[in-house]
Amino acid sequence: MKAADRPAGRGLTRAEAAWTLTEAANEPYFNLVQRYVFAPYFAGTLATSQGEGASLWGFALGAVGLTIAILAPTLGAIADSGARLKPWLAAASLMTVLAASSLWFAEPGVTLWPVLLAIFFASVSAELMNQFANAFLPGVAHPRRLGLLSGLAFGISQLVGIGALLLVLAASRAPPAFLDGVPNAVDRLAGPIGAAAVILFILPFLFFARETGVARPVSVRLGLSDLRITLKEAWRERNMRFFLIGRMITADGLSIIFAFGAVLGATSFGWKADSLAVFGLVITLFGAAGGFLGGWLDSRIGARGLILSGILLVALGTALVLFTDSDSIFGMPTGVALGVPLASPQERVFLFCGALIAMGAAFTISGQRALMAMLAPPGRAASYFGLFAFVGKATAFVGPFIVGIIAAATGSVRPGIAVALLFLGLGFLAMWVVRSPKGRLA
């Protein structure tokens, strides 16, 4: 029996509940490695200078985005050609575990290229985990619960991300015995913690989810042919066309903010692992609140309204962050010097702006996934979620590359982050014209 044929009921099925944990499987990796702990460690400690570190980090994430742009739609089409989805999800999970675990060996003085390769493979496979898990959503969830499950998944992932950050904070302030004397142990522990989360939270879904595909050899030619059909179908349909354009441009802006927000905080205020963990906790708490609130708002203002509200919040928070630095707030000097970490008014305003960004991003991501599930034709979920991942990464490498180039030229990430505002504005305009499948506002 398909999800659409089952009564909605009051409680979640085991498969629905397990699906809401899938995003939590890779959120600790994104939180600890790409955003709050390992990224500033790479830029500020492993690299010889902040400019070099920021530029190399931007180029690495740009390469990840370009690879996803190539792989995601192809793998989605292949999965929809009749192959089982679980093996693809399991393989992506295994690669994430192995590559993320290897970051433990990134001690000061190590050659940077092996570290960048580990980041590349872990990030690509973590993104593919999301794609294959998302492709299960229309088949797992009752149609009336698509928005609810999308919001729940995002909110739960943020709570798990908070738990990972608390581990880092605790290890920073009271290191366990096995970390004594290990250089930058807490920073390097980010990867193994992310790997452990993949194992813990992806296994329930692999166990409970029903496989809809068949065990047969995968046809690459059939998969690529299906991809071409999907691209043509999507471009002909007005709603899907503007939705995918909006998704693509908005993702460009978000990729810049997610990749370099903590780096900006660390370079502006001198934050170390414990302060960055606190920063991440604040951001993640508001992200979790946005995920749960977004699931509730979806039924009242629709997925489109949720997306538009989210983009506005992200743009506002980003604009305010750009005018807050070590001695001023919104361009006005505070007269308060930096001292105890996170105690100055400029640091607290930076945290507040980050909270706005986190809540807005939660609204945007949750709303886009729910709207994609509504717009995707029946039986074509994996292909369209592959396309969803494709447009989210097709040009997302451009933002990090731009920031990398600007950082290399200026020695600062701040001017590059300003580019995100342009992407967010264009994404808002594209989403504004999207309508629901029945012609009403989505």
NUROPA-266685 format. One line per 4 residues: number of its first residue (from 1); for each residue y, x, z of C-alpha. Coordinates in steps of 0.2 Angstrom, whole numbers. Each point is the difference from the previous one (the first is absolute). Layout:
N
NUM> Y:X:Z; ...;
***
This chain:
442
1> 0:0:0; 17:7:-5; 14:1:13; 10:-13:-10;
5> -15:-13:3; -1:2:18; 10:-10:13; 14:10:7;
9> -6:-4:18; 9:7:15; -7:17:3; -2:15:-11;
13> -17:4:-7; -8:16:4; 4:7:-17; 18:-6:1;
17> 2:8:17; -8:16:-6; 11:0:-15; 16:0:11;
21> -6:17:7; -1:9:-16; 18:4:-1; -1:8:18;
25> -13:12:-7; 13:10:-9; 16:-4:9; -3:14:13;
29> -1:12:-15; 16:-6:-7; 9:0:16; -5:16:7;
33> -2:11:-16; 12:-7:-13; 14:-7:11; 2:6:18;
37> -10:15:6; -7:11:-14; 14:-2:-13; 13:7:12;
41> -12:13:5; -3:5:-18; 18:0:-4; 7:9:16;
45> -14:11:5; -13:4:-14; 13:3:-13; 12:14:0;
49> 15:-11:0; 4:-18:2; 6:-1:-18; -16:7:-7;
53> -11:-11:12; 9:-16:-6; -1:4:-18; -18:5:0;
57> -4:-16:10; 9:-10:-12; -9:8:-15; -17:-3:9;
61> 4:-18:3; 6:-2:-18; -16:7:-6; -9:-13:11;
65> 10:-14:-8; -3:6:-17; -19:1:3; -1:-17:7;
69> 10:-7:-15; -14:7:-11; -15:-4:11; 4:-17:8;
73> 0:-12:-15; -15:9:-8; -11:-1:16; 6:-18:3;
77> -5:-5:-18; -17:9:2; -4:-9:16; 4:-16:-8;
81> -12:4:-14; -14:-5:11; -3:15:11; -1:-2:19;
85> 16:3:10; -7:6:16; -6:17:-7; 17:4:-7;
89> 8:-5:17; -13:11:9; 3:15:-11; 19:-1:2;
93> -2:-1:18; -12:15:1; 12:11:-10; 14:-5:12;
97> -10:5:15; -4:17:-7; 17:5:-7; 9:-7:15;
101> -11:9:12; 3:17:-8; 19:-1:5; -6:7:17;
105> -1:17:-8; 19:0:-6; 6:12:13; 16:10:-1;
109> -1:14:-13; -13:-9:-10; 1:0:-19; 9:-16:-5;
113> -9:-5:-16; -17:-4:9; 10:-11:12; 9:-9:-15;
117> -17:-3:-8; -7:-8:16; 15:-11:1; -2:-4:-19;
121> -18:-5:2; 2:-9:16; 15:-10:-6; -8:-5:-17;
125> -16:-6:8; 9:-10:14; 11:-9:-13; -16:-4:-9;
129> -8:-7:16; 14:-12:0; -2:-6:-18; -19:-4:2;
133> 3:-8:17; 14:-11:-7; -11:-5:-15; -12:-8:13;
137> 14:-11:7; -1:-15:-12; -19:-1:1; 0:2:19;
141> 14:-11:6; 3:-19:-2; 15:-3:-12; 10:-7:15;
145> -2:15:10; 5:14:-13; 17:2:7; -6:-1:18;
149> -14:13:-2; 12:11:-10; 13:0:15; -14:2:13;
153> -7:15:-10; 17:8:0; 4:-4:18; -17:7:6;
157> 2:15:-10; 16:4:9; -7:-3:17; -14:13:-4;
161> 14:11:-7; 8:-1:17; -16:4:9; -1:16:-11;
165> 18:5:4; -4:-3:19; -14:12:-1; 11:13:-8;
169> 14:-3:13; -13:2:14; -7:16:-7; 18:7:-2;
173> 4:-3:18; -16:3:8; -11:10:-12; -19:-1:4;
177> -9:16:4; -8:3:-17; 18:1:-8; 6:13:13;
181> 7:15:-10; -3:-8:-17; 16:3:-10; 8:-17:-5;
185> -16:-9:5; 8:-17:1; 8:1:-17; -17:6:-8;
189> -9:-14:9; 8:-13:-10; -13:1:-14; -15:-1:10;
193> 7:-15:9; 3:-9:-16; -18:4:-6; -7:-7:16;
197> 10:-16:-3; -8:-2:-18; -17:1:7; 4:-12:15;
201> 8:-14:-10; -8:0:-17; -18:-2:6; 2:-18:6;
205> 5:-6:-17; -13:10:-9; -13:-8:11; 6:-18:0;
209> 8:-3:-17; -11:-8:-14; -1:10:-16; 4:-10:-15;
213> -4:13:-13; -17:5:-7; -9:16:1; 1:7:-18;
217> 7:15:-8; 19:0:-2; 7:-2:-17; 15:11:-2;
221> 4:-6:-17; -2:-18:5; 12:4:15; 13:8:-10;
225> -1:-15:-13; 3:-12:15; 15:10:5; 8:-2:-17;
229> -3:-18:1; 7:-1:18; 16:9:-5; 2:-12:-15;
233> -3:-15:10; 12:5:14; 14:4:-12; -1:-16:-9;
237> 1:-10:16; 18:-1:6; -3:-1:19; -12:14:0;
241> 11:11:-11; 15:-1:11; -11:1:16; -8:16:-6;
245> 17:7:-5; 7:-4:17; -15:7:9; 1:16:-10;
249> 19:3:3; -1:-5:18; -15:12:3; 11:14:-7;
253> 13:-3:14; -13:-2:14; -9:15:-5; 16:11:3;
257> 3:-8:17; -18:1:6; -2:18:-6; 16:8:7;
261> 7:-11:14; -9:10:14; 5:16:-9; 18:-5:0;
265> -1:-4:19; -8:16:3; 12:11:-10; 15:-10:7;
269> -4:0:18; -13:14:3; -14:-12:5; -17:7:3;
273> -17:-8:1; 3:-10:16; 17:-7:-6; -7:-4:-17;
277> -14:-9:8; 12:-11:10; 10:-3:-16; -16:-5:-9;
281> -4:-12:14; 16:-9:-1; -1:-1:-19; -18:-6:1;
285> 3:-13:14; 13:-8:-11; -11:1:-15; -14:-9:10;
289> 12:-13:5; 6:-2:-18; -18:-2:-5; -4:-13:12;
293> 16:-9:-3; -2:2:-18; -16:-10:0; 9:-14:9;
297> 15:0:-11; -11:0:-16; -4:-18:3; 18:-5:3;
301> 10:10:-13; -14:5:-12; -5:17:-5; 15:2:-12;
305> 12:-3:14; -9:12:11; 1:14:-12; 19:-3:-4;
309> 4:0:19; -10:16:2; 8:9:-13; 17:-4:7;
313> -5:6:17; -6:16:-7; 15:3:-10; 12:-3:15;
317> -10:11:11; 0:14:-13; 18:-1:-3; 4:2:19;
321> -12:14:2; 9:10:-14; 16:0:10; -8:5:17;
325> -3:18:4; 0:13:14; 19:-3:6; 5:-17:-8;
329> -5:-18:-2; 4:-9:-17; 12:15:-4; 9:-1:17;
333> -1:15:12; -8:-5:17; 6:15:10; -17:1:8;
337> -10:16:-3; -19:-1:-2; -10:4:15; -15:-9:7;
341> -9:-6:-15; 3:-18:-5; 14:-2:14; 16:1:-11;
345> 8:-15:-7; -2:6:-18; -19:2:2; -2:-17:7;
349> 10:-8:-14; -12:10:-12; -15:-8:9; 8:-17:-2;
353> 3:2:-18; -18:6:-2; -6:-16:9; 10:-11:-13;
357> -9:10:-14; -17:-2:8; 2:-19:2; 7:-2:-18;
361> -14:10:-7; -13:-10:9; 7:-16:-7; 1:8:-18;
365> -18:7:0; -8:-16:8; 9:-11:-12; -4:9:-15;
369> -18:1:3; -1:-19:4; 10:-4:-16; -12:11:-10;
373> -15:-9:6; 8:-16:-5; 5:6:-17; -16:9:-5;
377> -11:-11:-11; -17:-5:8; -14:13:-3; 12:13:-4;
381> 5:6:17; -5:18:0; 8:3:-17; 16:-8:5;
385> 0:9:17; -3:16:-10; 16:-5:-10; 8:-4:16;
389> -4:18:7; 5:7:-17; 17:-7:-1; 2:5:19;
393> -3:18:-5; 4:1:-19; 18:6:3; -2:3:19;
397> -2:19:-3; 18:0:-8; 8:-3:17; -9:14:10;
401> 3:12:-16; 19:-4:0; 1:3:19; -10:16:-2;
405> 12:6:-14; 15:-5:10; -7:8:16; -3:16:-9;
409> 18:0:-7; 9:-5:16; -12:5:14; 1:-18:7;
413> -10:-16:-3; 15:-12:4; 8:-1:-17; -17:-3:-8;
417> -4:-14:12; 16:-9:-6; -9:-3:-17; -11:-12:9;
421> 14:-13:1; 1:-1:-19; -18:-3:-2; 0:-14:14;
425> 15:-9:-8; -9:-1:-17; -16:-5:8; 9:-14:9;
429> 7:-7:-17; -17:0:-8; -8:-9:14; 14:-13:1;
433> -5:-8:-17; -19:-1:5; -6:-18:2; -16:-7:7;
437> -15:-4:-11; 5:-19:1; 18:4:-5; 7:-1:18;
441> 8:14:9; -15:11:7;
***
